[in-house]
Amino acid sequence: MTTDFKRRQLSGRGIPVTGNDIDTDRIIPARYLKAVTFEGMGEHAFEDARKQNPEHPFNSPAYQGASVLVVGQNFGCGSSREHAPQALMRWGIRAIVGGSFGEIFFGNCVMLGIPCLTATQADLEWLQKAIGREPQTPVTVDVETQEVRFGDRVIKATVPDGPRNQLVAGTWDSTAVLLEAGAAIEATAAKLPYVKGY
């Protein structure tokens, strides 16, 4: 598998978004679902929340360029819109650490190569506060060992085996997997009588 697709370990500055039950409509408002492509979607991430709260982390210059999002419980719940992880990815998010995730949101993140790791509430609260104090300190998300590191502290953060194996091996991108197997697919198709004769 091409190493470009492997998500064994990601490191970048963190951005904390506190609160639980942040649904996909808060991540990307419904009015943007009319877009034909996802281009420019990143600039609208948390748009309504950012307008309502000028202190929102996505407005803060301290967190511009951050790539590891640290959230609370049940993040990405609600309607099953791919636009939510697309908006976060296009804003610059490459990994998410939280207490739990909406099931469809989690699956959409995996399909985009964005690891979502689960940590305890106590560890999340500590990490969010630590990032707030030291926003320039990198957060390392190790998908392979299921750990998150910030300074001297190592936090246990899990991801289910299936998605973890896909992310680590680089097989999360099903299109890339199919393209890489093109010759084998053609060879198999050539042996099938109902394909070969047409």
C-alpha positions as a printed Julia matrix, in Angstrom:
198×3 Matrix{Float64}:
   0.0     0.0     0.0
   1.24    3.52   -0.76
   2.71    5.05    2.41
   0.92    8.36    1.7
  -2.3     6.77    2.92
  -0.94    5.35    6.18
  -2.14    7.06    9.35
   0.11    5.5    11.96
   1.0     8.69   13.81
   0.0    12.33   13.35
   1.43   15.3    15.17
   0.3    18.91   15.22
  -0.94   21.68   17.43
  -4.2    21.03   19.24
  -7.5    22.91   19.32
  -9.97   22.26   22.17
 -13.73   22.5    21.58
 -15.49   21.91   24.89
 -19.01   20.61   25.42
 -20.9    17.41   24.73
 -23.42   16.41   22.04
 -22.02   18.75   19.39
 -23.99   17.65   16.36
 -23.19   17.8    12.67
 -25.45   20.84   12.21
 -23.26   22.8    14.63
 -20.12   21.57   12.88
 -21.44   22.67    9.46
 -24.79   24.5     9.2
 -27.46   22.86    7.04
 -27.52   25.72    4.52
 -24.16   24.49    3.2
 -25.55   21.07    2.3
 -26.64   22.53   -1.05
 -23.01   22.78   -2.17
 -22.19   20.61   -5.18
 -18.57   20.08   -4.07
 -16.83   20.3    -0.72
 -14.47   23.05   -1.92
 -14.36   25.98    0.5
 -16.3    24.03    3.13
 -13.52   24.5     5.71
 -14.13   28.21    6.1
 -17.69   27.46    7.27
 -16.75   24.96   10.02
 -18.62   25.94   13.21
 -19.8    29.09   11.4
 -22.91   29.78   13.48
 -21.19   28.95   16.78
 -18.3    31.24   15.79
 -20.7    34.11   15.04
 -22.55   33.6    18.33
 -19.33   33.34   20.34
 -16.38   35.48   19.24
 -14.24   33.53   21.74
 -14.88   30.23   19.91
 -11.57   28.35   19.46
 -11.98   28.29   15.66
 -11.91   32.12   15.77
  -8.78   32.32   17.92
  -5.48   33.23   16.25
  -3.76   30.98   18.82
  -5.32   27.91   17.21
  -5.0    28.8    13.53
  -3.09   26.0    11.81
  -3.99   23.46   14.51
  -4.63   19.94   13.25
  -5.67   17.86   16.29
  -9.2    18.54   17.52
  -9.97   17.63   21.16
 -13.68   17.36   21.93
 -16.13   15.97   24.49
 -18.75   13.21   24.46
 -20.97   12.24   21.51
 -19.2    14.51   19.04
 -20.66   14.46   15.52
 -24.06   13.14   16.57
 -27.21   14.02   14.65
 -27.8    13.87   10.93
 -25.49   11.77    8.77
 -23.84   14.46    6.68
 -20.42   13.86    5.22
 -20.09   17.64    5.06
 -19.18   17.76    8.79
 -15.9    15.79    8.59
 -15.22   17.33    5.17
 -15.47   20.82    6.68
 -13.17   19.9     9.57
 -10.65   18.27    7.22
 -10.66   21.28    4.9
 -10.2    23.6     7.89
  -7.05   21.6     8.67
  -8.07   18.9    11.16
  -6.13   15.64   10.68
  -7.11   13.75   13.88
  -9.81   13.99   16.57
  -9.63   12.9    20.21
 -12.92   12.72   22.13
 -15.04   10.86   24.65
 -17.29    9.28   22.03
 -18.45    9.94   18.47
 -21.63    9.71   16.45
 -21.41    6.39   14.61
 -21.91    7.74   11.08
 -19.64   10.72   11.74
 -16.94    8.31   12.93
 -17.33    6.18    9.78
 -17.18    9.24    7.52
 -13.99   10.37    9.27
 -12.36    6.98    8.71
 -13.32    7.16    5.01
 -11.43   10.48    4.85
  -8.4     9.15    6.76
  -9.15   11.15    9.92
  -8.51    9.01   13.02
 -11.02    9.47   15.87
  -9.61    8.19   19.16
 -11.56    7.83   22.39
 -10.13    8.86   25.78
 -11.53    9.17   29.31
 -13.36   12.31   30.4
 -10.64   13.13   32.93
  -7.89   12.85   30.3
  -9.88   14.95   27.81
 -10.46   17.72   30.33
  -6.77   17.71   31.25
  -5.72   17.79   27.58
  -8.12   20.61   26.67
  -6.84   22.74   29.55
  -3.2    21.92   28.76
  -3.67   22.93   25.11
  -5.35   26.15   26.29
  -2.29   26.97   28.42
   0.26   25.93   25.77
  -1.33   26.16   22.3
   2.05   25.91   20.57
   2.93   22.54   22.13
   2.31   19.72   19.65
  -0.15   16.9    20.29
   0.92   13.51   18.94
  -1.82   11.06   18.06
  -0.4     7.57   17.72
  -3.02    5.39   16.04
  -0.8     2.32   16.06
  -0.07    2.32   19.81
  -3.41    4.01   20.68
  -1.82    6.83   22.63
  -1.98   10.62   22.66
   1.08   12.52   23.85
   1.3    16.12   25.04
   4.55   17.21   26.63
   5.55   14.54   29.16
   2.08   13.06   29.5
   0.89    9.96   27.65
  -2.86    9.36   27.44
  -4.42    6.03   26.5
  -6.81    6.64   23.59
  -8.49    3.8    21.75
  -9.88    3.19   18.29
 -11.73   -0.02   17.27
  -9.53   -2.68   15.66
 -11.13   -2.59   12.19
 -10.78    1.17   11.59
  -7.38    1.2    13.33
  -6.08   -1.51   10.99
  -7.41    0.4     7.96
  -5.79    3.65    9.08
  -2.45    2.07    9.99
  -2.26   -0.02    6.79
  -3.49    2.82    4.6
  -6.49    0.89    3.29
  -9.09    3.41    4.5
  -9.25    4.92    1.0
 -11.28    2.3    -0.89
 -10.77    4.05   -4.24
  -7.0     3.93   -3.85
  -7.19    0.26   -2.89
  -9.2    -0.52   -6.03
  -6.86    1.48   -8.26
  -3.83   -0.26   -6.81
  -5.44   -3.64   -7.48
  -6.34   -2.68  -11.07
  -4.24   -5.38  -12.77
  -5.61   -8.13  -10.5
  -9.18   -6.94  -11.09
  -8.67   -6.96  -14.88
  -7.13  -10.46  -14.73
 -10.06  -11.79  -12.7
 -12.6   -10.14  -14.99
 -10.91  -11.71  -18.04
 -11.56  -15.17  -16.57
 -15.28  -14.61  -16.06
 -17.32  -15.91  -18.99
 -20.16  -13.43  -18.42
 -17.69  -10.52  -18.63
 -15.25  -11.86  -21.21
 -17.88  -12.27  -23.95
 -19.16   -8.68  -23.83
